[in-house]
């Protein structure tokens, strides 16, 4: 085969085409959804969002479809107080409350309606779930069951304070301890 006025063996041309062509084909036409993720496909032509039926390899038509994922692994969310004390970095962090939450796949369309299309990894999703999990937690009407019914994408697995204390209750101190 004659390329650029020199004789190049046919197998070299095939090797060059495969070396360039296979990665372009793989990254342009295929994507992978891990076993701990929920995938969804957005068709740019019709505007339809479709939940993928399974994990694994998914075909993509470049420029016309996008495949995004949402991480479904449990994640710990915390409310912290940072106190200025003498620690290594000068800030001592105290955890005031913590919850173990996860994304529920049946609430995918509600999450997309509230926050839009994108890949939701654990870091991004933790901040979003934190907003909804702690909604109204300082009120008397706080109920994690009500929150999970209201937000179909939220699953509160456990909390550090299942027995909530009333911050407005009065405290009595015995007279013999006060001097």
N, C-alpha and C positions, 0 to 999 in steps of 0.2 A: 504494500500500500504506500502511496506516495503522498507525504504531508510536508509542506514547507520545503519543497525541493529536496527531500531526503527520503530514503527508503526506511520505513518504520514497520517492524513486524506486526502482523494483524493482532496477535495476542496482546501486544503493548497498547494498541488502540482500544481494544475491548477492556483491558484493565483500567485504563484512564477513564473511559466512559462509565464503568461500574463504580469506580472510586468516587466520582463526582455525582453520578446519577442516583445511586442507592440512598445516600444520606439525604439528598434533596427530596426524593420520593417519600422516604420515611417521615421526615419532619414537615412535609407539606400536606401529606394525605392521611396520616395516621396520628393518633394520640392515645395515651394510656390512662385508664382510670384505676387507681389502686383499690385493693380490697376494703380498705377503711374509708373510702370516699363514695359519695353519691355524685354521679355525673349527670349533666344535662346539656342538651344541644340546642343552640339557637340558630334558626334559619333566618339569615338576613333578608332574603327575598320575600318571605311571607310574614316574618315577625313572630313566628310560632316558637315557643319554648317547649321542648320535649324532654321528659325525664328518661334517662337511659335505663333499659331494663336490667342490665347486668354490668359488672365491672370487667376490666380487661381492655383489649384493643378496640378502638372505635375509629371508623373511617371518617374522614373530613374532606369536604370539597373546598379547596382553598378559595378565599374571598367570598364564599357564600354561606359557610357554616362555621360556627365556633363551638368548641366543647369546653365547658367549665366544670370545676369540681368543688364540692363542699366536704370538708373533713368531718367525720362523724365520731372521732375518738373523744372520750371524756376529757375535759380540761378543768383544772382548778382555777376558780376566779376568787379574788380576795379584795377586801377593803382594808387598807393599811393606814397606819399613822406613822409618820416619819418624825422622829424626835431628834433634836440636835444634842447628842451626847458624845462622849469620848469612845468612839469605836474606830475601826480601821479607816473607814472613809469619812468619818465625822458625822454619819447619819445612822441612827439606830431605827430599824423598821419593826413595828409591832403589827401583827395581824389581828384586826378587830373582829373580822368575820370572814369565813371562807365557805365556798360551796363547790361541789363537784357537779358540773353540768355537761350536757352534750346536746348536739344537734339531732333533732328528730326528722328523718327524711320525709315524712308525710306533710311537713310544713314548708317544704322547699319553695313552692310558689308564693306563699305568704312572705318568706324571707326576701325573695326576689322583688316582690311588690314594694316592700319597705326599703330595701337597700340596693337594689339594682343588680345587674349581671356582672359577675367577676368571679375569680377563684377565691374561695374562702378557706385559707389555711388556718391552723390552730390559733395563731397570734391574732389575726384579724377577727376571727369568729369569737374568740374569748372576750374581746372588748364589746362586741355587739351583744353577746349573751349576758354579759355582766349588766348592761343597761336594763334588760328586761327581767333578769332574775332578782334584782334588788328593787324593782319598781314597787313603791309603797311599803318597803320593809320596816319603816319606822312608824307605821300606823297600826291601829288596832285591827284593821280589816285585812291585814296581810295573810294571804293563803297561797302556798305554792301550787296547790291544785287549781285554783282559779287562774293563776298566771299561765299554767300549762294549757288550760282550756282556751284562754284568750290568745296565746301565742303558740300556735301549733308546732313551731320549730324548736321550742324550748323544752328540755327535759331536765328537771332538777333531781339529781340522783341522791345527794345527801348534803347536809349543812352542818357547820360546827355548832350551831345553836338552834337545835330543833325546839328546845324550850326557850321561847323568847321572853326576855325580862322587860318589864315596863320601866322605861327610863324616867318616868314622871312620878314613880311611887316614892312616898316619903320614907326616910330612914330614921329610926329612933335609936339613940345612943343611950345606954344606961348611965345614970348619974355618977356612979362610983368610978367610972373610967375617965371622966373628964376632970381635970385638975386646973 
